[in-house]
Amino acid sequence: MRNLSVTTFIHILFSVAISILIATFLLFLSWDKDRRKIDEYKRYQLLSLTFLSKLQLNPEEEALNALYDELHVKYIPPEIKEKIKEKIASRGETLFTGGSSSGQVRVFTLDEKRYIYVQRMGYNLLMEDNQPKKYYLEIAIIIGIFLIALLLLLYLAVLKKLYPLKTLHKQIQRFAQGDMQTRISYQYDDEIGKIAKSFDDTILHINQLSASKNLFMRNLMHELKTPITKGRIVVEMLEDETTKKILIRAFERMNELISELAELERVTTQNFEPNFEYLMLDEVIQTSQDMLMAAQGSVSIEVENRALTSDMKLLSLAIKNLLDNGIKYSKDKHVTLRSSKEGLEVISRGEELKHPLSYYIEPFSQEEKRSSGFGLGLYIVHSILEKLGCKLGYRYEEECNIFIIEAGKACRIV
């Protein structure tokens, strides 16, 4: 029940309610049919006993007329009686037969009418049952149809009331998929309308924050590039080599930070979509090495050349960052890239990570003793692999840190 949607729950609820109502109505019809049969039997039994007992007293015509009125029957005169008896004999059905040693009473149905035939010594009466019709059954049917129709109308009204939820869900999904220009529409000031308005206000606020963040990042990177470039030119003119190297490294680190922040902003944008294409793994690795610009012999490649579907630039950048991290933090400044069942492994000799991998894929997180880097490398790798439908894994084995690119459905290695 917890996993049922509201719409499904309403479908089930109203289906059960309507089924119970219909079942109750059918049971009532069955009970009413049996009750009417019992009432008819009791009535005709009463007529039988009453007429046979009264006729024993040889009542006068006035007394008989009063009896007819009391028992709601209509006397049929002799000139009509014979014609009706012929029709009863040919087409009539017997409903009741009763009597005693003093006489006999039979009830017939013909053309939706009931006829009572009383035979007793000296009397041969044919009467039509003239009891006022009771409309209990018709009233019950009308009430039952009304209740079922009312439930159906309520069911449709509730579904119509909940229909805006589907529209709201679709609009929120579009926003979650990166359509930042989505607006949440609402027409009424009910609970659903208030929720829609709150979401719409939230989207506007998020868009404002996102625009402010993007403007700040672009202005920051633009403003930093100029002084860094000027500072780099001035540093080249210094004669003190020690100071010169320190300052050059500082400016290089600033450039690296700006580049990583720019890439981070691009990859983590909600509406960013990878450009999937058919690639060869050797091409991707070669591109990664060109981007890395590492010293010769610092990277060993043990990879089978296989085909894959991925984004060349993004996957190359992810591999480059893993190789760069491996070189930076390994004991021998060497890293190995090799194939595995899961995908690709980046292996470097060093101490085991002190924290779980989830700690390092957060931005600006790194070991306290590390001075190089900004703690963005694994965060960028994780963000890229998520976009590519892959996963980043880690294990420590034989004094080596092993980072694994686990190929997913969107990034298939054939």
BELNOR-V382474 format. One line per field, one symbol per residue. phi: phi as a letter, one per 30 degrees, with the letter a starting at -180 (. if undefined). psi: psi as a letter, one per 30 degrees, with the letter a starting at -180 (. if undefined). burial: b if it has 24 or more other C-alpha atoms within 12 Angstrom, else e. A space follows every 50 residues. Layout:
phi=???
psi=???
burial=???
This chain:
phi=.dcdddddddededdddddddddddddddddddddddddddddddddddd ddddddchdddddddddeddchbcdcdedceddddddddcbdcdcabala ddlbbbcccbhiccbccccaejbbcbbcdcdedccddddddddddddddd ddddddddddddeedddddddddddddjddcdcdcacccddddddddddd dddeddddddddddddddddddddedddddddddddddcddddddddddd ddddddddddddddddddddddbdcdadbcddddddddddddhdddidbc cbbddbdacacedddddddeddddddddcddchbbbcbdbddlbbccbdl ddddcdeedddddicadeddccibicedddedddddddicbccaacbhib dbcccddcddbccd
psi=eefkleeeeeeeeeeeeeeeeeeeeeeeeeeeeeeeeeeeeeefeeeeee eeeeffgilleeeeeeeeeeghlkkjleffeeeeeeeeeeflkkekklaa ffakkkklkkhglkkkjkkljfkikklkjgkkkkheeeeeeeeeeeeeee eeeeeeeeeeefefeeeeeeeeeeefgfifgkkjkkelhaeeeeeeeeee eeeeeeeeeeeeeeeeeeeeeeeeeeeeeeeeeeeffkfjeeeeeeeeee eeeeeeeeeeeeeeeeegkegkkljklklkeeeeeeeeeeeehlkkffkk kikkjllljajeeeeeeeeeeeeeeeeegleghkkkkllleeckkjkkka lkkfllefefgkkhklkefkfllggfeeeeeeeeeeefgllklklkkhgk kjkkjjkaefikj.
burial=eeeeeeeeebeeebeeebeebeeebeeeeeeeeeeeeeeeeebbbebbbb bbebbeeeeeeeebeeebeebebbbbeeeeeeebbeebeeeeeebbbbbe eebbbbbbbeeeebbbbbbbeeebbbbbbeeeeeeeeeeeeeebeeebee beeebeeeeeeeebbeebeebbeebeeeebebbbbbeeeeebeeebeebb eebeeeeeeeeeeeeeeeeebeeeeeebeeebeebeeeeeeeeeeeebee beebbbbbbbbbbbbebbbbeeebeeeebbbebbbbbbbeebeeeeebbb bebeeeebbbbbbbbbbbbbbbbbbbbbbbeebbbbbbbeeebbbbbbbb ebbeeebeebbebebbeeeeebbbbbbbbbbbbbbbbbbbbbbbbeeeeb bbbbbbbeebbbbe
